[in-house]
Amino acid sequence: MEEFLIGVASSLVAGALAVIGGMALSPRIRSWPTLLLSRLTGLGISRVLPRQRLATNDLKAELDKARWVRVLTGRGNELTRDGFAALWENEGRRLEFVHVLLPDTCHRSMSWLAWREDEIRRFDPGFSRGMLAEQIDINAAYISEAAHDRDNIELRRYNLPNLHRIVITDRVAFLTLYRPATHGRDSPCIVAPRPGLLYDYALQLFTTAWDHA
């Protein structure tokens, strides 16, 4: 009987360790302390994704439901892809407004854009000088064409530190924090619903850049 009880106890301990190990390996479980702290402090974070591209489907779903959209981005390549198609196609006419901020490509030698371009070229050997500005101008031209017969789309240019991407709707903010040695798509993305301190902060960042663009 003693050996049986010891065997049962050992099995229970082993099972408990397996469960704990599984929890430790689960990204969702690992995020619980952050989400709990966020709720207790009012910071307002629903998810933290290790890479921006993992938020693509959630972002598309939010854009489909949005009343208005604000976007500040460092390059804007995603703006021309399927995830943002709802903004430029006929269904986007229902939106109150779409405000887009892209970097100013004039006087690159003295701008934050030149600094970001040099940073990208250090880890991406295929990124030639002037390519970032060229891609931004192409994306800006795409948005300008989409706005040609729409009065709810407005594009402005900014000359500020190129450190993050912000996509904000009336419901949620997606805040990507650019890492120094990687592209934005591979940088972490924070999802912050409204209301919350981080949502308010993202909105303030955008509004400040918009007012000074």
N, C-alpha and C positions, 0 to 999 in steps of 0.2 A: 504493500500500500504506500509506504514511504517513497519507494522508487517511482510509483505511478504519479504521486503528487508532485514530486520533483520534475518528472517529465512534463506534466501539464503546465507547471509554473514556467518551465523553460520555454515551452511552446508559446505561452502567453507573452513572455518577455520578447521572444524572437518576433512574434507577430506585431507587438507594439513598436519595436525598433524598425520593422519594415514599413509600418504606416508612417512613422515619424520621418524615415528616410525618404519615402515617397513625397511627403509634404514638403520636405526641404528641397526636393528636386523640381517641384511644381512652381512655375513662374507665378501662377495666380495666387498660390498660398504665400509665396515669398513677398508678394505685394501687399498682403493684408496689413502688416504693421504700418506701412506707409499710408494706406487708405484710412486706417483707423485714426492715425495721428492727424491726417488731413481733415477728417470729420470732426475730431475733437477741437482742433484749432480754428476751424472755419476756412482753412486754406482752399478747399474745394478742388480736389483732384479725384477723378474717377478711375483713371488708368495712367500708367507710365509705360510706354512702349519703347523697347531698346532701339528700334529703327523707325524712322518716319514712314517708310514705305509700308509698314505693317498697319498703319492707320488709314490706308487708302480706302478700303471698303466702308469703314465707319464714317469717314469724311464725306464720301459720296452720298451715303444715306442721309447725313445731316444737311448737306447742300440741297437735296431733294425736298427737304421739309422746311428750309429756312424762309424767313420773311425778308431778311436782308443779309448781305455778306460783305465782310471786309477782309482783304488779303494784303499782307506785306511779305514779300519774298525776295530772296537774294538773286534769283536767276529767272524763275518763272516758267521753266520747262513743263512742269505739271499742269500749268494753266491751259495748255493746248491739248491735253490728253483727256481720256474718257471720264476721269474722276471729276473734272470741272465742266464737262460738256453741258450740264444742266444750266449753267450760268449764261452761256452764249447762244444756246438754241432757243426756239420759240417759247419753251416753257419758262425760260428766264425772264420773260416779259412780266410775269406775275410779281417779281421781286420789287420791293420798294426801291432798293438801290444796290449796286455792286461797286464798291470802292477798291481800287487796286493800286498798290504802291510798288514800283520797281526802281532799282538803283538808277541814278543819273549817270549816263555814260559820257557826258561831256567832261573835258579836263581830267581825264583818268589819272594822269601822272600825279595829281594833287588830291585825289579822292580816296575815300575808304574802299571804293571798288577796286582800285589798283592794289591796295593792301590785301584784300581778299583773293584777288587773282594770283598774286605772288604766293599766297599761302596754299592755294589749290595746286599750283604748278610744282610745289615742293613734294607733293605726294602722288600727283597724277602726271606721269611723264607725257601723256598724250594731249595735255592741255597747253596749247601754245599761247603766247602773249597776244592779247586782244580777243581771244576766243570768248571769254566771259561777256565782254561788252557786246560782241556780235550776237551772241545768243539772246541777251537781254533785249536788244533792239528788235530782233526777229519776233520775240514773244510780245513786245510792246506793240509792234505792227499788227499782230494777230488780234490783240484786244481792241486796238483802235478800229480795225475793220469790223469786228463784232459790234462795236458801239456806234457804227456809222448811222444806223437808223433806229437807234435806241437812246432814249433820254435818261435811262436809269443806270447807265454804266459810265464811270469816270475813272480815268487813269492819271496818276501823278508820279513824278520822279523824286527820289530822295537821295541825299548825300550824307549818310549817317553810317555808323559802324555796322558792317554786314555780319551780324552775329546770330540771327534767328529767322525763322519763318513763322508768321502768325496768320491763322485763318480763324475768323470769328463770325459766328452767326448770332441771332437773337437767343439761341439756346446754349451754345457751347463754344469754347475756344480750343484750338489745337496749336500748341506752342512747341516748335522744334528748336532745340538749343544746338547750334552748329558746333561740332567738335573741331579743334584746330587742324587735325590731320585726316579728315574724311569729308566726303560729300554730304550735303544736307540730307539726302535720302537715307543715309546710313547713320544719321545722328538721332539721339533719343527724342521722343515726342511725348509731351504731356497733354492729356485730355482733361480740360477743366470746365465742368458745366456751370451754368448760371443758376443761382447766385453763388459767389465764392470770391475769396480774395484774389486768387490767381486769375480768374476770369476778368475781374476788374482791372488787375494789373496789365493783362494783355491788351485790354481795350484802351487803357491809358497810353500804353506804348504806341499803339496804332494811331490814336488820336493826336498825340504829340507829333509824330512823324508826318501825319497828314496835314496838320495845320502849318507845318514849317516846310512842306514840300514845294 
